[in-house]
């Protein structure tokens, strides 16, 4: 039986979010004028990454993991918001440096300064490091390819800290492969499983946007911290479809299908599905320009009828204009 429910992330809402996202200004790196102490902090975290790139062991007082998301931007670069989980960081102010490196690039020996695809500095107040589980939302941008991403994290000591006090530090090195959304092939953004959707009274300023990359227009979609949900909760997903074909009216013509399968031993068994969504000229607003805006998709489903266990949500996008299809899977668990 199809799940019959008004979708909280209905097509109209998703279109507004998508259009707001497409109209966002390109992400800017830190351009603030910094104090002498801050400049020293920046030099220290930059040297930490330089050392690890040169083969020195990465300091591990503070450990980190990175979860990237990928979205098409106005530029020929992919917008990569990410969630950084930080472990063992002192609950004090900190400095963080992000560097994205193309390992295949050959440095110019004549260049006075090495230019990286992305590098940025963040000064993090202690309030953002409170609690048992620390997750920071940040962003970088890059063209399609495989990159080494370095993140240095350093405790900021007070100016009058006792002599010999050593700050806790850590450096993460991880590899991120950025997909190509500009090759004309049917594709989707990362499917974002949302923990909550916040409605904002005003959009963040450019500096705040560096710390809140999941804001689209007047809405903030916060990623779920894990894929384990209670029966009393809902599963909400959001994504964008790129490079859809166009019908005779110049608009996309898509069918979005969502099927739930429950794990049964080594295989899984069909459990339920939602009513397919159609996205075409009949329900897209007249101002929707496929050259500027991706096609939105998303659903919200209550989990009360789901028995405890492991599930797979199969998402199928059928492009009726081009005859192409795209499939994506999301695995999640339901507990009591």
N, C-alpha and C positions, 0 to 999 in steps of 0.2 A: 504494500500500500504506500502510495506517495505521501511524503510528509507535507501536510497542508498547514501552512503558517505564513502570515505576512512577514516578509523578509525585512529585518531591521536594516540590512545593507541592500536596499532595493536599488534597481537600476537608476532611478532618478537621483538618489543620494550618491551612488558610485560615479555617475556622470559629473556631478558637481565637484566631487573630490578629485576626479581625474583631471578635469579642466583646470581646477585650482593648482594642481601639481604641475601641469604643463606650463602654466603661466608664471611659476615661481622664477625669481631671478637666479642665475647660476650661483652655486655655493661659493662663497669667498673664504679665503684663509685668513688667519689672524693678521691684522694690519695695525693693531694698537701701538701707540708709543709706550714703551716699557721703561720702568724705573731701572736704576743701576742694579739693584738686587735681582729684579726679574730677568734682566739681561744675563746676569751670571747664572741664574737657574737654567735659562735657555741653553747657554753654552754647555752646561754640565750634562743635560739630557741629550743634546746633540752628540757630544763626545761619547756618551754611553753607546749610542747606536753606531757611531763610527767604529768604536772598538769591537763590537760584535760583528760588524760587517768585515772587519779586518781579521777575524778569526779568534778573537778573545772569547772566553766562556761568558755566557749571558748570566748576569747576576740574578739570583732567584729568591731574594727576600720576599718579593711580591711576585705572584704569578697571575697570569691572565689567559683568557681564551676569547676568541673573536668569532662572532656569527655575522657574516655579511648578508645583505639583501641587495638585489640588483634591479634597477629601474632605468628606463630610457629617459634621457634629459633633452633639453632644447639644443644642446651642443652635440657634437659627434663624440661625446664622452658619456660613459655610463655613470649614473648617480648611484653611489654605493653607501647607503646608510648601514651602520653596523652596531651591534650590541657587544660591548666589551664587559666581560665578567671579571672582576678584580678580586683576588684573594690575598688575605694577610696584609692589606694596606692599613697603616695606622689611621685612626680617625682624626686626622689633621689635614690642613691644606696640602695640596700636592701639585706637582708639575708633570705634564704628560706631553710627549712628543711623538707624532705619527709621521712615518716616512714610508712611501711606496716606491719600490725599486724595480725596474725592469732588469732582470738578471742577464738578459741577452744583449742589453745595450752596451756599446763600446764607448768608454769615456773619451772625450776630446782632450788630448794632452795639452792643448793650447788654452783651454778654457780656464779662467781664473776661479770659477765656482761651478761645482757640479749641480746641474739642474735635474731634479727628480720629477717623475710624473705627478707626485703630490708630497708635500710635507707641511706640517702644521703644528702649532703649539697650543696647548690648553692649560690654563691655570684652574685647578679644581678646588672649590671651597670644601671645608670639612663636612658641611651639611650634606653634600652629595655622596659622601663615603660612610654615612651612618647606616646602621642596621647590619644584620648578619650576612645578607647577600647583596653585594654591591654590583649594580649593573649601570653602565654609562652608555648613552646613545651618542654616537658621533658619526662622521661621514668623511668619505673621500670621493674623488672622481678620477676616472681613468678610461682610456680607450680599451677595446677588447684585447685580451692577452692574459698571460700568467705572470703574476708579480710576487715578489717577496715583500711582505708588510712587516715593518718593525715598529714596535711601540715601547718607548721607554717611560717608566713611571717612577717618580721620585718623591719621597716625603720632603716637604719644605720645613726646614728648621727655623725657629725664631732667630732673629738677628743676635740676640744675646744668649744663645744656647751655650751650655758649658763647653769649654775647649775640649776637643777630642770627640765630641758627640758625632756619631756617624748616622746619616739618614738611611732609612730602609729604601732599597731600590729594586727594580726588576726590569728586565727587557724581554719582550715577546718577539719571536720571529715565527711567522707563519706564511703559508703560501695561499694566495687567492687567485682563482681564475675568473676573469671578468668576461661574461658572454658578449657576443656580437649581436646587437639589436639593430644594426644598420645595414644588414646584408639582404634585406627584402624578404627573408624567410619568416613564416608565421611563428611567433614566439610569445612567451609571456614573461612578465616580471616574476621575481620570487613571489610565491604565494605567502602572503603575510597572515599568520594566524594571530588575531588580535586578542589581547587580554582585556582591553577596554577602549572605548572611543570617547574622547573628551571634546566637548564643544567649547570653543574659545571665544571670548568677547572681542579679541583683537589678535591679529597674527603677530608672531614674534618678530622683533627687529632682526637685522642681518646677523648681529653678534649672537643673539639668542638662538637663531636658526642653526648655527653650527653645533649647538648642544641639543637641539630638538629636531633632528632630521626627518622625523615621522609626522611632521605637521604638514597638512595639505589644506590650504585655505584657512577656514575657521574650524578645522577638525584635526585632532591628533589621534592617530592610530598607534597604540602602544603594543608592541609584540608580546605574545604570551611568554612567560619565563620558561615554560616547559610544555611538553605535549601530554600532560596528565591532567584530566578534568574530572570534576565531580558530576554526579547525575543531576545535581541542582543547577549546574552551569550550562552555558551555551557554547557552541563552537561557531566562531565568526571568522570568516576569511575574506581577504581582499586581494585582488590582483588586477593587472592591466594586460591587455592583448595588443601586440604590436604587429604591424605589417599585414593587416587583414586586407583581403581583396575588396573591391568596390563593385556595387551593383549598378544598374542602369541609371539610378538617381545620384550616383557618386557617393553613396554611403555604404558602410560595412553591412554585412548580413550574416550574423553569427548565431549559432545555437550553443548554449552553455549547459552541459549536463553534469549532475553531481550524484554519484552512487556510493553508498556506504557498504563496505564488506567487513565481516567480523572474522577474526583469525580463528580457525578450527584446526588445531594441530599444526602441521607444516603448510597447510593450504588456508584459503579463506573462502567464506561463503557469503553470497549476496544477502544483505540485511534490509536495506531500504534505499529509497532515492527521493530526490526532490522533483518537483515539476520543472522541466527544462525552461531555461530562460532564453528568450529571443532578444537580440539586440540588432535593430535595423532601422531603416528610415522612418518606420511608423512610431517608434518610441524614443528615438534620439532627438534632442532639441534641434530646431532649424539652424542654430548657430554652431552646431557641432561640425568642426572642420577636421576630417581625417588626416590632413597633412600636418595638423598641429597637435591633435589630441589622440591618445591611445583609447582603445575600447575598454570600458570597465567591466569587471566581473566580481561577484562576491555573494555570499549567503550567510545567514545566521540561523542555526538549527539548535533547538533545545535538546538536551541530552537525557531528559527524564525517562524516555522510553528505551534508552540504550542499556542493555544488561552490562554488568561489569566485564571488562575484557579489553582486548586490543583490536583496533579497527584501522581500516585503510579507506580514506576518502579518495575516490577516483574522479578526477576532473577531466572532462573531455570537451574540447572546443572544436566545433565543426564550422569551417568557413565555407558557406554555401556559394559565395561569389567565386572563389578560387578552386573549390573542391578539396582543399587541404584540411587535415585534422592535426590537433595537438593534444597530447595527454600528459597529465601531471598527477602525482600521488602524494597524499599527506597521510602519515601514520600518527595515530594518537591512541591514548588509553582512557578508559572510563572507570573510575573507582566509585565506591559507595558514598 
